[in-house]
Amino acid sequence: MDFLDALLLLGLGFFVGLSGAVMPGPLLVYTVNESLRKGKWVGAYVILGHAMVEVLVFGLLALGLLELISSPTATKAVSIVGGAALIVMALLSLRDLKSRVAVSPGKVKHGSVVGGIVFTAFNPGFPIWWLTAGAALLAAGYKEMSYLGMVLVFLGHWAADLGWFLFVSMTTYKGSRYLFEKGWYHKARILLSAVLFLIGIYFLSTALG
């Protein structure tokens, strides 16, 4: 194994993954919202759930099945379920608006991992990304170092996701203290819930329109 090639593949996965991670989307909004409520480690648990879905995607790509689940019918179903999930999450967030970082670590872990799974699996853009940029990344890794190269690209990708979402949750949680003291906490939560709600409506409208 060429050590330099391995580093290059890790770097490729990291930087391409980071470019996707920093793009605004439901998973990012969910992470910010949960960090305000549950603490600075939320990002790690969210990405754990996200990674579980990506392991499945890796297997589907290897079997050549990802194109099937990204068909118009499957995409429509994902948009409907995902849109409904986003709307429910927004409403639940508004319901417990008065609560603030008062949950046990176990509860944070369970809820945030599930959230990472849901907001990844029911994002209509997720399979499309893996059919394009993701597939190209894996192909590059396979060309250089066979299946080991694919794994290295995946590890770089996950490192980018973990690093970015931990940064988001830690800075959000730290800032939530200031927001709460200044009376802006509830406004921030309402805004984030509204964003989740509108994204949910958008997903439903594209599927049903």
C-alpha positions as CSV (number, residue, x, y, z in Angstrom):
1,M,0.0,0.0,0.0
2,D,1.3,3.4,-1.0
3,F,1.0,5.7,2.1
4,L,0.9,8.8,-0.1
5,D,-1.9,7.4,-2.2
6,A,-3.8,6.6,0.9
7,L,-3.4,10.1,2.2
8,L,-4.5,11.6,-1.1
9,L,-7.7,9.5,-1.1
10,L,-8.5,10.4,2.5
11,G,-8.0,14.1,1.5
12,L,-10.1,13.7,-1.6
13,G,-13.0,12.3,0.5
14,F,-12.5,14.9,3.2
15,F,-12.6,18.0,1.0
16,V,-15.3,16.9,-1.3
17,G,-17.3,15.7,1.7
18,L,-16.8,19.0,3.4
19,S,-18.0,20.9,0.4
20,G,-21.3,18.9,0.7
21,A,-21.5,19.1,4.5
22,V,-21.4,22.9,4.7
23,M,-24.3,23.3,2.2
24,P,-27.5,24.3,4.1
25,G,-30.1,21.6,4.3
26,P,-32.5,19.8,6.6
27,L,-29.8,17.9,8.5
28,L,-27.9,21.1,9.3
29,V,-31.1,22.9,10.4
30,Y,-32.0,19.9,12.6
31,T,-28.5,19.8,14.1
32,V,-28.6,23.5,15.0
33,N,-32.1,23.2,16.5
34,E,-31.2,20.1,18.6
35,S,-27.9,21.7,19.8
36,L,-29.9,24.6,21.2
37,R,-31.9,22.1,23.3
38,K,-29.5,19.2,24.0
39,G,-25.9,20.3,24.1
40,K,-22.6,20.6,22.2
41,W,-22.2,16.9,21.4
42,V,-25.3,16.6,19.3
43,G,-23.4,16.9,16.0
44,A,-21.5,13.6,16.7
45,Y,-24.7,11.6,17.3
46,V,-26.4,13.1,14.3
47,I,-23.5,12.1,12.1
48,L,-23.5,8.6,13.6
49,G,-27.1,8.2,12.3
50,H,-26.1,9.8,9.0
51,A,-23.2,7.4,8.7
52,M,-25.5,4.4,9.3
53,V,-27.5,5.4,6.2
54,E,-24.4,5.9,4.2
55,V,-23.1,2.4,5.0
56,L,-26.4,1.2,3.4
57,V,-25.8,3.4,0.4
58,F,-22.2,2.0,0.1
59,G,-23.7,-1.5,-0.1
60,L,-26.4,-0.5,-2.6
61,L,-23.8,1.2,-4.8
62,A,-21.7,-2.0,-4.7
63,L,-24.7,-4.0,-5.8
64,G,-25.8,-1.5,-8.4
65,L,-29.2,-0.9,-6.7
66,L,-29.0,2.9,-5.9
67,E,-30.4,3.8,-9.3
68,L,-33.5,1.8,-8.4
69,I,-34.2,3.7,-5.2
70,S,-33.6,7.0,-7.0
71,S,-36.3,6.3,-9.6
72,P,-39.1,8.9,-10.0
73,T,-41.5,6.7,-8.0
74,A,-39.1,6.1,-5.1
75,T,-38.0,9.8,-5.1
76,K,-41.7,10.8,-4.9
77,A,-42.3,8.5,-1.9
78,V,-39.1,9.8,-0.2
79,S,-40.3,13.4,-0.7
80,I,-43.7,12.7,0.8
81,V,-42.4,10.8,3.8
82,G,-39.5,13.2,4.3
83,G,-41.7,16.3,4.0
84,A,-44.1,15.0,6.5
85,A,-41.3,14.1,8.9
86,L,-39.9,17.6,8.7
87,I,-43.2,19.2,9.4
88,V,-43.8,16.9,12.4
89,M,-40.3,17.7,13.7
90,A,-40.9,21.5,13.3
91,L,-44.2,21.2,15.2
92,L,-42.7,19.1,18.0
93,S,-39.9,21.6,18.3
94,L,-42.4,24.4,18.8
95,R,-44.3,22.4,21.3
96,D,-41.4,22.0,23.7
97,L,-40.0,25.5,23.0
98,K,-39.8,26.4,26.7
99,S,-37.4,23.5,27.4
100,R,-33.6,24.1,27.2
101,V,-30.7,21.7,27.5
102,A,-32.3,19.6,30.3
103,V,-32.0,16.1,29.0
104,S,-29.8,13.2,30.0
105,P,-26.9,12.1,27.8
106,G,-28.7,8.8,27.0
107,K,-31.7,10.6,25.7
108,V,-29.6,13.0,23.6
109,K,-27.8,10.1,22.1
110,H,-30.9,8.1,21.2
111,G,-32.9,11.0,19.8
112,S,-30.1,12.6,17.8
113,V,-29.0,9.4,16.2
114,V,-32.5,8.6,15.1
115,G,-32.8,12.2,13.8
116,G,-29.6,11.8,11.8
117,I,-31.0,8.7,10.2
118,V,-34.4,10.3,9.4
119,F,-33.1,13.6,8.1
120,T,-30.6,11.7,5.9
121,A,-32.8,8.9,4.6
122,F,-35.7,11.1,3.8
123,N,-33.8,13.8,2.0
124,P,-34.6,13.5,-1.7
125,G,-31.3,15.0,-2.7
126,F,-29.3,12.4,-0.8
127,P,-29.4,9.5,-3.3
128,I,-28.9,12.0,-6.2
129,W,-25.7,13.2,-4.6
130,W,-24.4,9.7,-4.2
131,L,-25.3,8.9,-7.8
132,T,-23.2,11.8,-9.0
133,A,-20.4,13.2,-6.8
134,G,-20.5,10.3,-4.4
135,A,-20.2,7.7,-7.1
136,A,-17.4,9.6,-8.8
137,L,-15.5,9.7,-5.5
138,L,-15.9,5.9,-5.0
139,A,-14.8,5.3,-8.6
140,A,-11.7,7.3,-8.0
141,G,-10.9,5.4,-4.9
142,Y,-11.5,2.1,-6.6
143,K,-9.3,3.0,-9.5
144,E,-6.3,3.9,-7.2
145,M,-6.5,1.2,-4.5
146,S,-9.5,-1.1,-5.3
147,Y,-12.0,-1.6,-2.4
148,L,-9.5,-0.2,0.1
149,G,-9.5,3.0,-1.9
150,M,-13.3,3.2,-1.6
151,V,-13.1,2.7,2.1
152,L,-10.5,5.4,2.5
153,V,-12.6,7.9,0.5
154,F,-15.6,7.0,2.8
155,L,-13.5,7.6,5.9
156,G,-12.4,11.0,4.6
157,H,-16.0,11.8,3.8
158,W,-17.1,10.9,7.3
159,A,-14.3,12.8,8.9
160,A,-15.5,15.9,7.1
161,D,-19.1,15.4,8.2
162,L,-18.1,14.7,11.8
163,G,-15.8,17.6,12.0
164,W,-18.2,20.1,10.5
165,F,-21.3,19.0,12.4
166,L,-19.4,18.9,15.7
167,F,-18.2,22.4,15.0
168,V,-21.8,23.5,14.3
169,S,-23.2,21.9,17.4
170,M,-20.5,23.2,19.7
171,T,-20.6,26.8,18.5
172,T,-24.4,26.7,18.5
173,Y,-24.6,25.4,22.0
174,K,-22.0,28.0,23.2
175,G,-23.9,30.8,21.5
176,S,-27.3,29.5,22.9
177,R,-26.2,30.8,26.3
178,Y,-25.9,34.3,25.0
179,L,-29.1,33.9,23.0
180,F,-31.0,32.8,26.1
181,E,-29.6,35.6,28.3
182,K,-30.5,38.2,25.7
183,G,-34.0,36.8,25.2
184,W,-33.3,35.7,21.6
185,Y,-33.3,32.0,22.2
186,H,-37.0,31.5,21.6
187,K,-36.9,33.6,18.5
188,A,-34.0,31.5,17.1
189,R,-35.9,28.3,17.9
190,I,-39.0,29.6,16.2
191,L,-37.0,30.6,13.1
192,L,-35.3,27.2,12.8
193,S,-38.7,25.4,13.3
194,A,-40.2,27.6,10.6
195,V,-37.3,26.7,8.2
196,L,-37.8,23.0,8.9
197,F,-41.6,23.4,8.3
198,L,-41.1,25.3,5.0
199,I,-38.6,22.7,3.7
200,G,-41.1,20.0,4.6
201,I,-43.8,21.9,2.6
202,Y,-41.5,22.2,-0.3
203,F,-40.7,18.5,-0.3
204,L,-44.5,17.7,-0.2
205,S,-45.3,20.2,-2.9
206,T,-42.7,18.8,-5.3
207,A,-44.0,15.3,-4.8
208,L,-47.7,16.1,-5.0
209,G,-47.6,19.0,-7.4
